[in-house]
Amino acid sequence: MIGGLLLSAALIISACGTEGPSPAPGQRESGEQPVPEQPAPAQPEPSGEYTVLAQNLRTPWAMDFHEETVYISERGGHIVELHDGNMKRLPVQTALPVTEVGEGGFLGLVLSPDYGDTKQAYAYHTYEQDGAILNRVILLEQQEEQWAEVDALIERIPGSQIHNGGRMALGPDNHLYIATGDAGDGALSQDEANLAGKILRMSLSGEIPADNPLPDSYVYSLGHRNPQGLAWNAEGELFSTEHGPSGNPGGHDEINQIMPGANYGWPDVIGDEAMEGTIPPLYHTGETAIAPSGAAFDEQGLLVASLRGQTLYRFDPEGGELEVVLDQEGRLRDVKVQDGRVYVLTNNTDGRGVPGEADDRLLLLP
């Protein structure tokens, strides 16, 4: 339901700030035949809270837009194209097969700014090599029956069954920003030479920008556990959402304002703890775990989709509070604001939710 309720400090969830226990590991390789374009399933009448634009999505993870068309990544290795009520699912062919294991798979997706001419997009996916789980950033090109890899831009980003990061976003500076997880090893987050537990910044051609804060490095900020959301406000300031620690203490999920070269402290500090050389979060949930995921700004604040919290929140950076915008729809993976409208992806088919017959769905809020 949509409401104006504030997140109560009394709402204590005993579980950790990660996404939760995984199902038995499995792997799918891309290469299925494309599903022909078909009408989207008949939709119920709008409830007044939202309209269902698509349903029966397969573990959707990220979305992007070109004009009136929505593109959605699915963790098994597909991209769904939704246009004018029709849904088309195409497989993604990658040089190294997509590995859907734990929290990994085919994750982030960003259309190239010149997509209308090039039909190209950037993607982040998990793969296995020499017995290790890793992640990579690639350039894809849309063809008639598939999306195909045309270039590998960053490879061998540490991965594991947990904490693969995966969110990508195009910044106002026309550079690509990439969130990576700590791969279950917090020490990697503090290692400037390692790409795990970081926010990376890359030119659209895959090069290291000359003005990155660390010389000859993609690293833009460090000390992250598992950042899952990237969004800029109207002033061009970057904000990120991040999963807090597991176990005891748990919770302490974060909203951070990201500054170039800054260290956000994981695993040395959490919550309000202070340490010289690190930046505390703008907001943290205390022992409450919401597992924040995708993020986007609207005119009123920062929208945050949450997995364990199963709620779309709005954060007011000045007031420092979370407001409930949408709940009772299960796990929410991504949120985007396009042409003033708010789009939300549910994520109940990821092995940790309780999917309904129509899950997963793309919702349009009024």
C-alpha positions as a Markdown table, in Angstrom:
| # | Residue | x | y | z |
|---|---|---|---|---|
| 1 | Met | 0.0 | 0.0 | 0.0 |
| 2 | Ile | 1.1 | 3.6 | -0.5 |
| 3 | Gly | 1.4 | 5.6 | 2.6 |
| 4 | Gly | 3.1 | 8.4 | 4.4 |
| 5 | Leu | 4.2 | 6.4 | 7.4 |
| 6 | Leu | 7.7 | 6.9 | 8.8 |
| 7 | Leu | 10.0 | 4.0 | 9.4 |
| 8 | Ser | 9.7 | 3.4 | 13.1 |
| 9 | Ala | 12.8 | 3.0 | 15.2 |
| 10 | Ala | 10.8 | 0.2 | 16.9 |
| 11 | Leu | 10.8 | -1.9 | 13.7 |
| 12 | Ile | 13.6 | -4.3 | 14.5 |
| 13 | Ile | 14.3 | -7.1 | 12.1 |
| 14 | Ser | 16.5 | -9.7 | 13.7 |
| 15 | Ala | 18.0 | -10.9 | 10.4 |
| 16 | Cys | 21.1 | -9.4 | 8.9 |
| 17 | Gly | 21.4 | -6.7 | 6.3 |
| 18 | Thr | 22.4 | -9.0 | 3.5 |
| 19 | Glu | 19.8 | -10.4 | 1.1 |
| 20 | Gly | 19.3 | -13.6 | 3.2 |
| 21 | Pro | 20.2 | -17.3 | 2.8 |
| 22 | Ser | 20.6 | -18.6 | -0.8 |
| 23 | Pro | 19.0 | -21.6 | -2.4 |
| 24 | Ala | 21.3 | -24.4 | -3.5 |
| 25 | Pro | 23.8 | -23.0 | -5.9 |
| 26 | Gly | 23.0 | -23.5 | -9.6 |
| 27 | Gln | 24.4 | -22.3 | -12.9 |
| 28 | Arg | 22.7 | -21.4 | -16.1 |
| 29 | Glu | 24.6 | -20.6 | -19.3 |
| 30 | Ser | 23.3 | -18.1 | -21.8 |
| 31 | Gly | 22.3 | -19.5 | -25.1 |
| 32 | Glu | 18.6 | -20.2 | -25.0 |
| 33 | Gln | 16.6 | -19.5 | -28.1 |
| 34 | Pro | 14.8 | -16.1 | -28.1 |
| 35 | Val | 11.2 | -15.9 | -27.1 |
| 36 | Pro | 9.2 | -14.2 | -29.9 |
| 37 | Glu | 7.5 | -10.9 | -29.2 |
| 38 | Gln | 4.2 | -11.5 | -27.6 |
| 39 | Pro | 1.5 | -9.5 | -26.0 |
| 40 | Ala | 2.0 | -8.9 | -22.3 |
| 41 | Pro | -0.4 | -10.8 | -20.1 |
| 42 | Ala | -3.8 | -9.2 | -19.5 |
| 43 | Gln | -3.4 | -6.7 | -16.7 |
| 44 | Pro | -5.7 | -6.0 | -13.9 |
| 45 | Glu | -7.4 | -2.6 | -13.6 |
| 46 | Pro | -5.1 | 0.0 | -11.9 |
| 47 | Ser | -5.6 | -0.2 | -8.2 |
| 48 | Gly | -5.0 | 3.5 | -7.7 |
| 49 | Glu | -1.6 | 2.6 | -6.1 |
| 50 | Tyr | 0.1 | 1.3 | -9.2 |
| 51 | Thr | -0.4 | -0.2 | -12.7 |
| 52 | Val | 1.2 | -3.6 | -13.6 |
| 53 | Leu | 3.2 | -3.1 | -16.8 |
| 54 | Ala | 4.7 | -6.6 | -17.0 |
| 55 | Gln | 4.5 | -9.8 | -15.1 |
| 56 | Asn | 6.0 | -13.3 | -15.1 |
| 57 | Leu | 9.5 | -11.8 | -15.3 |
| 58 | Arg | 12.3 | -14.2 | -14.3 |
| 59 | Thr | 14.3 | -12.8 | -11.4 |
| 60 | Pro | 14.6 | -9.3 | -12.9 |
| 61 | Trp | 17.5 | -7.2 | -11.6 |
| 62 | Ala | 17.9 | -3.9 | -13.4 |
| 63 | Met | 16.1 | -1.7 | -15.9 |
| 64 | Asp | 16.8 | 1.1 | -18.3 |
| 65 | Phe | 14.8 | 3.1 | -20.9 |
| 66 | His | 15.0 | 4.2 | -24.5 |
| 67 | Glu | 12.1 | 6.5 | -25.4 |
| 68 | Glu | 8.9 | 4.6 | -24.6 |
| 69 | Thr | 10.7 | 1.2 | -24.3 |
| 70 | Val | 11.8 | -0.5 | -21.1 |
| 71 | Tyr | 14.7 | -2.9 | -21.0 |
| 72 | Ile | 15.0 | -5.3 | -18.1 |
| 73 | Ser | 17.9 | -7.6 | -17.2 |
| 74 | Glu | 17.1 | -11.1 | -15.9 |
| 75 | Arg | 19.6 | -12.9 | -13.7 |
| 76 | Gly | 19.7 | -16.1 | -15.8 |
| 77 | Gly | 21.0 | -14.2 | -18.8 |
| 78 | His | 18.2 | -12.5 | -20.7 |
| 79 | Ile | 17.1 | -9.0 | -21.5 |
| 80 | Val | 13.3 | -8.3 | -21.7 |
| 81 | Glu | 12.1 | -5.5 | -24.0 |
| 82 | Leu | 8.8 | -4.1 | -23.1 |
| 83 | His | 7.1 | -1.7 | -25.6 |
| 84 | Asp | 3.5 | -0.7 | -26.3 |
| 85 | Gly | 2.1 | -3.7 | -24.3 |
| 86 | Asn | 4.3 | -6.2 | -26.0 |
| 87 | Met | 7.1 | -8.2 | -24.2 |
| 88 | Lys | 10.1 | -9.7 | -26.0 |
| 89 | Arg | 12.7 | -11.8 | -24.2 |
| 90 | Leu | 16.1 | -12.3 | -25.9 |
| 91 | Pro | 19.1 | -14.4 | -24.6 |
| 92 | Val | 22.5 | -12.7 | -24.0 |
| 93 | Gln | 25.5 | -14.3 | -25.6 |
| 94 | Thr | 28.7 | -13.6 | -23.7 |
| 95 | Ala | 32.3 | -14.7 | -24.3 |
| 96 | Leu | 32.3 | -16.2 | -20.8 |
| 97 | Pro | 29.0 | -17.9 | -19.8 |
| 98 | Val | 26.8 | -16.1 | -17.3 |
| 99 | Thr | 26.8 | -18.0 | -14.0 |
| 100 | Glu | 23.7 | -17.6 | -11.9 |
| 101 | Val | 24.9 | -18.7 | -8.5 |
| 102 | Gly | 23.8 | -17.3 | -5.1 |
| 103 | Glu | 23.5 | -13.5 | -5.6 |
| 104 | Gly | 25.3 | -13.6 | -8.9 |
| 105 | Gly | 24.2 | -13.8 | -12.5 |
| 106 | Phe | 23.3 | -11.3 | -15.2 |
| 107 | Leu | 22.9 | -8.1 | -13.1 |
| 108 | Gly | 23.5 | -4.5 | -14.0 |
| 109 | Leu | 22.3 | -3.0 | -17.4 |
| 110 | Val | 22.8 | 0.5 | -18.8 |
| 111 | Leu | 21.9 | 1.4 | -22.3 |
| 112 | Ser | 24.5 | 3.4 | -24.2 |
| 113 | Pro | 23.6 | 7.1 | -24.6 |
| 114 | Asp | 23.7 | 6.6 | -28.3 |
| 115 | Tyr | 21.6 | 3.4 | -28.1 |
| 116 | Gly | 19.2 | 4.6 | -30.8 |
| 117 | Asp | 22.1 | 4.5 | -33.3 |
| 118 | Thr | 24.3 | 1.8 | -32.0 |
| 119 | Lys | 21.9 | -0.6 | -30.3 |
| 120 | Gln | 24.6 | -1.1 | -27.6 |
| 121 | Ala | 24.4 | -1.5 | -23.8 |
| 122 | Tyr | 26.7 | -2.0 | -20.9 |
| 123 | Ala | 26.2 | -5.1 | -18.6 |
| 124 | Tyr | 27.7 | -6.6 | -15.4 |
| 125 | His | 27.6 | -10.3 | -15.0 |
| 126 | Thr | 29.0 | -13.1 | -12.9 |
| 127 | Tyr | 31.1 | -15.9 | -14.4 |
| 128 | Glu | 33.4 | -18.8 | -13.3 |
| 129 | Gln | 37.0 | -19.1 | -14.3 |
| 130 | Asp | 39.8 | -21.4 | -13.0 |
| 131 | Gly | 37.5 | -22.5 | -10.1 |
| 132 | Ala | 36.8 | -18.9 | -9.0 |
| 133 | Ile | 33.6 | -16.9 | -9.1 |
| 134 | Leu | 34.2 | -13.5 | -10.7 |
| 135 | Asn | 32.4 | -10.5 | -12.3 |
| 136 | Arg | 33.0 | -8.5 | -15.4 |
| 137 | Val | 31.7 | -5.4 | -17.3 |
| 138 | Ile | 31.0 | -5.9 | -20.9 |
| 139 | Leu | 29.6 | -4.1 | -23.9 |
| 140 | Leu | 26.7 | -5.7 | -25.7 |
| 141 | Glu | 25.0 | -5.1 | -29.0 |
| 142 | Gln | 21.4 | -5.9 | -29.7 |
| 143 | Gln | 20.8 | -8.2 | -32.7 |
| 144 | Glu | 17.6 | -9.6 | -34.2 |
| 145 | Glu | 17.5 | -12.8 | -32.1 |
| 146 | Gln | 19.9 | -12.1 | -29.3 |
| 147 | Trp | 22.2 | -9.6 | -27.5 |
| 148 | Ala | 25.9 | -10.4 | -28.2 |
| 149 | Glu | 29.0 | -9.3 | -26.4 |
| 150 | Val | 31.2 | -7.1 | -28.5 |
| 151 | Asp | 33.9 | -6.0 | -26.0 |
| 152 | Ala | 35.1 | -6.9 | -22.5 |
| 153 | Leu | 35.8 | -3.7 | -20.5 |
| 154 | Ile | 36.7 | -4.8 | -17.0 |
| 155 | Glu | 37.3 | -8.4 | -16.0 |
| 156 | Arg | 38.2 | -10.5 | -12.9 |
| 157 | Ile | 36.2 | -8.4 | -10.4 |
| 158 | Pro | 36.2 | -10.7 | -7.3 |
| 159 | Gly | 32.9 | -12.4 | -6.7 |
| 160 | Ser | 31.3 | -15.2 | -4.7 |
| 161 | Gln | 27.9 | -16.6 | -3.9 |
| 162 | Ile | 27.3 | -13.4 | -2.0 |
| 163 | His | 28.2 | -9.7 | -2.3 |
| 164 | Asn | 28.7 | -9.3 | -6.0 |
| 165 | Gly | 27.5 | -5.7 | -6.2 |
| 166 | Gly | 26.4 | -5.3 | -9.8 |
| 167 | Arg | 24.6 | -2.0 | -10.0 |
| 168 | Met | 25.7 | 0.3 | -12.8 |
| 169 | Ala | 24.5 | 3.9 | -13.7 |
| 170 | Leu | 25.4 | 6.6 | -16.1 |
| 171 | Gly | 26.6 | 9.7 | -14.4 |
| 172 | Pro | 25.8 | 13.3 | -15.3 |
| 173 | Asp | 29.5 | 13.5 | -16.4 |
| 174 | Asn | 28.8 | 10.8 | -19.1 |
| 175 | His | 30.9 | 8.3 | -17.3 |
| 176 | Leu | 29.8 | 4.8 | -16.1 |
| 177 | Tyr | 29.7 | 4.1 | -12.4 |
| 178 | Ile | 29.8 | 0.5 | -11.2 |
| 179 | Ala | 29.1 | -0.9 | -7.7 |
| 180 | Thr | 31.1 | -3.9 | -6.6 |
| 181 | Gly | 30.7 | -6.1 | -3.5 |
| 182 | Asp | 33.4 | -7.3 | -1.1 |
| 183 | Ala | 32.8 | -10.9 | -2.3 |
| 184 | Gly | 32.4 | -12.0 | 1.3 |
| 185 | Asp | 35.9 | -10.8 | 2.2 |
| 186 | Gly | 35.8 | -7.4 | 4.0 |
| 187 | Ala | 39.5 | -6.9 | 3.8 |
| 188 | Leu | 39.3 | -6.5 | 0.0 |
| 189 | Ser | 37.2 | -3.3 | 0.5 |
| 190 | Gln | 40.2 | -1.6 | 2.1 |
| 191 | Asp | 42.7 | -2.7 | -0.6 |
| 192 | Glu | 43.0 | 0.1 | -3.1 |
| 193 | Ala | 44.6 | -2.3 | -5.6 |
| 194 | Asn | 41.5 | -4.6 | -5.5 |
| 195 | Leu | 38.3 | -3.9 | -7.4 |
| 196 | Ala | 36.0 | -5.5 | -4.7 |
| 197 | Gly | 34.0 | -3.5 | -2.3 |
| 198 | Lys | 34.3 | -0.3 | -4.4 |
| 199 | Ile | 32.4 | 2.1 | -6.6 |
| 200 | Leu | 34.3 | 2.2 | -9.9 |
| 201 | Arg | 34.2 | 5.0 | -12.5 |
| 202 | Met | 34.9 | 4.3 | -16.2 |
| 203 | Ser | 34.7 | 6.1 | -19.5 |
| 204 | Leu | 32.2 | 4.8 | -22.0 |
| 205 | Ser | 35.1 | 3.4 | -24.0 |
| 206 | Gly | 36.3 | 1.4 | -21.0 |
| 207 | Glu | 39.2 | 3.6 | -20.1 |
| 208 | Ile | 40.3 | 5.0 | -16.7 |
| 209 | Pro | 39.3 | 8.7 | -16.6 |
| 210 | Ala | 42.3 | 10.9 | -16.1 |
| 211 | Asp | 40.5 | 12.7 | -13.2 |
| 212 | Asn | 39.8 | 9.6 | -11.2 |
| 213 | Pro | 40.9 | 10.1 | -7.6 |
| 214 | Leu | 43.4 | 7.2 | -7.6 |
| 215 | Pro | 46.0 | 7.3 | -10.4 |
| 216 | Asp | 45.6 | 4.6 | -13.1 |
| 217 | Ser | 42.7 | 3.1 | -11.2 |
| 218 | Tyr | 39.0 | 2.6 | -11.8 |
| 219 | Val | 38.4 | 3.0 | -8.1 |
| 220 | Tyr | 36.2 | 6.1 | -7.3 |
| 221 | Ser | 35.4 | 5.2 | -3.6 |
| 222 | Leu | 36.3 | 2.3 | -1.3 |
| 223 | Gly | 35.3 | 0.7 | 2.0 |
| 224 | His | 32.0 | -0.6 | 0.8 |
| 225 | Arg | 30.4 | -4.0 | 1.7 |
| 226 | Asn | 27.8 | -4.5 | -0.9 |
| 227 | Pro | 26.5 | -1.3 | -2.6 |
| 228 | Gln | 23.3 | -1.9 | -4.5 |
| 229 | Gly | 22.0 | 1.6 | -5.6 |
| 230 | Leu | 23.5 | 4.6 | -7.4 |
| 231 | Ala | 21.7 | 7.8 | -8.0 |
| 232 | Trp | 22.4 | 11.5 | -8.5 |
| 233 | Asn | 20.3 | 14.4 | -7.2 |
| 234 | Ala | 19.5 | 17.6 | -9.2 |
| 235 | Glu | 22.8 | 19.1 | -8.1 |
| 236 | Gly | 24.8 | 16.3 | -9.5 |
| 237 | Glu | 25.7 | 14.7 | -6.2 |
| 238 | Leu | 26.1 | 10.9 | -6.1 |
| 239 | Phe | 24.3 | 8.8 | -3.4 |
| 240 | Ser | 24.6 | 5.1 | -2.8 |
| 241 | Thr | 22.6 | 2.5 | -0.9 |
| 242 | Glu | 24.5 | -0.4 | 0.8 |
| 243 | His | 23.9 | -3.6 | 2.7 |
| 244 | Gly | 25.2 | -3.6 | 6.3 |
| 245 | Pro | 26.8 | -6.5 | 8.2 |
| 246 | Ser | 25.4 | -10.0 | 8.9 |
| 247 | Gly | 25.3 | -11.7 | 12.3 |
| 248 | Asn | 25.5 | -9.7 | 15.5 |
| 249 | Pro | 25.3 | -6.8 | 15.2 |
| 250 | Gly | 23.3 | -7.0 | 12.1 |
| 251 | Gly | 21.4 | -4.4 | 10.2 |
| 252 | His | 23.2 | -1.0 | 9.8 |
| 253 | Asp | 22.3 | -0.7 | 6.2 |
| 254 | Glu | 23.5 | 2.6 | 4.8 |
| 255 | Ile | 22.7 | 5.5 | 2.6 |
| 256 | Asn | 25.9 | 7.3 | 1.7 |
| 257 | Gln | 26.8 | 10.5 | -0.2 |
| 258 | Ile | 29.7 | 9.4 | -2.4 |
| 259 | Met | 32.8 | 11.6 | -2.7 |
| 260 | Pro | 35.7 | 10.9 | -5.0 |
| 261 | Gly | 38.5 | 9.0 | -3.2 |
| 262 | Ala | 36.6 | 8.7 | 0.0 |
| 263 | Asn | 36.7 | 5.6 | 2.3 |
| 264 | Tyr | 33.4 | 4.5 | 3.8 |
| 265 | Gly | 34.9 | 2.3 | 6.5 |
| 266 | Trp | 33.9 | -1.3 | 5.9 |
| 267 | Pro | 34.8 | -3.6 | 7.6 |
| 268 | Asp | 36.5 | -1.4 | 10.3 |
| 269 | Val | 33.4 | 0.7 | 11.2 |
| 270 | Ile | 29.7 | 0.5 | 11.0 |
| 271 | Gly | 26.8 | 2.8 | 11.8 |
| 272 | Asp | 27.8 | 5.8 | 13.9 |
| 273 | Glu | 31.3 | 4.4 | 14.7 |
| 274 | Ala | 34.0 | 6.9 | 13.8 |
| 275 | Met | 37.5 | 6.3 | 12.5 |
| 276 | Glu | 40.0 | 8.8 | 11.1 |
| 277 | Gly | 40.1 | 8.8 | 7.3 |
| 278 | Thr | 36.6 | 7.3 | 6.9 |
| 279 | Ile | 33.2 | 9.0 | 6.1 |
| 280 | Pro | 30.1 | 8.0 | 8.2 |
| 281 | Pro | 26.8 | 7.3 | 6.4 |
| 282 | Leu | 24.2 | 9.9 | 6.0 |
| 283 | Tyr | 21.7 | 7.4 | 7.3 |
| 284 | His | 21.9 | 3.9 | 8.8 |
| 285 | Thr | 19.1 | 1.6 | 10.0 |
| 286 | Gly | 20.6 | 0.6 | 13.3 |
| 287 | Glu | 19.8 | -3.1 | 14.0 |
| 288 | Thr | 17.0 | -3.0 | 11.5 |
| 289 | Ala | 17.8 | -4.8 | 8.3 |
| 290 | Ile | 16.1 | -3.7 | 5.1 |
| 291 | Ala | 18.7 | -4.8 | 2.5 |
| 292 | Pro | 18.4 | -1.7 | 0.3 |
| 293 | Ser | 18.8 | -2.2 | -3.5 |
| 294 | Gly | 18.1 | 0.1 | -6.4 |
| 295 | Ala | 17.8 | 3.9 | -5.9 |
| 296 | Ala | 16.6 | 6.9 | -7.8 |
| 297 | Phe | 15.7 | 10.5 | -7.1 |
| 298 | Asp | 12.3 | 12.1 | -7.6 |
| 299 | Glu | 11.4 | 15.6 | -6.8 |
| 300 | Gln | 10.8 | 14.8 | -3.1 |
| 301 | Gly | 13.9 | 12.8 | -2.3 |
| 302 | Leu | 15.8 | 9.5 | -2.8 |
| 303 | Leu | 13.7 | 6.5 | -3.5 |
| 304 | Val | 15.1 | 3.2 | -2.2 |
| 305 | Ala | 13.9 | -0.2 | -3.1 |
| 306 | Ser | 14.4 | -2.8 | -0.4 |
| 307 | Leu | 14.6 | -6.6 | -0.4 |
| 308 | Arg | 14.3 | -7.8 | 3.1 |
| 309 | Gly | 12.4 | -4.7 | 4.0 |
| 310 | Gln | 9.9 | -5.4 | 1.1 |
| 311 | Thr | 9.2 | -1.7 | 0.9 |
| 312 | Leu | 9.9 | 1.3 | -1.4 |
| 313 | Tyr | 11.1 | 4.1 | 0.8 |
| 314 | Arg | 11.8 | 7.8 | 0.2 |
| 315 | Phe | 14.8 | 9.3 | 2.1 |
| 316 | Asp | 14.9 | 13.0 | 2.8 |
| 317 | Pro | 18.6 | 13.9 | 3.0 |
| 318 | Glu | 17.7 | 17.1 | 5.0 |
| 319 | Gly | 15.3 | 15.5 | 7.4 |
| 320 | Gly | 17.2 | 12.2 | 7.7 |
| 321 | Glu | 14.2 | 9.9 | 7.8 |
| 322 | Leu | 12.7 | 7.1 | 5.7 |
| 323 | Glu | 9.1 | 7.4 | 4.5 |
| 324 | Val | 7.1 | 4.4 | 3.3 |
| 325 | Val | 6.0 | 4.9 | -0.3 |
| 326 | Leu | 4.9 | 1.4 | -1.3 |
| 327 | Asp | 4.8 | -1.9 | 0.6 |
| 328 | Gln | 3.1 | -5.3 | 0.7 |
| 329 | Glu | 4.4 | -6.2 | -2.8 |
| 330 | Gly | 7.3 | -8.4 | -1.5 |
| 331 | Arg | 10.9 | -8.0 | -2.3 |
| 332 | Leu | 11.8 | -4.9 | -4.4 |
| 333 | Arg | 15.0 | -4.9 | -6.5 |
| 334 | Asp | 15.1 | -1.7 | -8.5 |
| 335 | Val | 13.4 | 1.7 | -8.9 |
| 336 | Lys | 13.8 | 4.2 | -11.6 |
| 337 | Val | 12.2 | 7.6 | -12.3 |
| 338 | Gln | 11.6 | 8.2 | -16.0 |
| 339 | Asp | 9.8 | 11.3 | -17.4 |
| 340 | Gly | 8.5 | 12.0 | -13.9 |
| 341 | Arg | 7.0 | 8.5 | -13.4 |
| 342 | Val | 8.2 | 5.9 | -10.9 |
| 343 | Tyr | 8.9 | 2.3 | -12.0 |
| 344 | Val | 9.5 | -0.5 | -9.6 |
| 345 | Leu | 10.8 | -4.1 | -10.2 |
| 346 | Thr | 9.7 | -6.8 | -7.7 |
| 347 | Asn | 12.1 | -9.6 | -7.0 |
| 348 | Asn | 10.1 | -12.4 | -5.4 |
| 349 | Thr | 11.4 | -15.2 | -7.7 |
| 350 | Asp | 15.0 | -14.9 | -6.6 |
| 351 | Gly | 14.8 | -17.9 | -4.3 |
| 352 | Arg | 14.3 | -15.8 | -1.1 |
| 353 | Gly | 10.9 | -14.4 | -1.6 |
| 354 | Val | 7.3 | -15.8 | -1.8 |
| 355 | Pro | 6.3 | -15.4 | -5.4 |
| 356 | Gly | 2.7 | -14.9 | -6.4 |
| 357 | Glu | 1.3 | -16.3 | -9.7 |
| 358 | Ala | 2.1 | -13.1 | -11.6 |
| 359 | Asp | 5.6 | -12.5 | -10.2 |
| 360 | Asp | 7.9 | -11.0 | -10.9 |
| 361 | Arg | 6.3 | -7.7 | -12.0 |
| 362 | Leu | 7.2 | -4.2 | -13.3 |
| 363 | Leu | 5.0 | -1.7 | -11.5 |
| 364 | Leu | 4.2 | 1.9 | -12.5 |
| 365 | Leu | 3.3 | 4.2 | -9.6 |
| 366 | Pro | 1.0 | 7.2 | -10.2 |
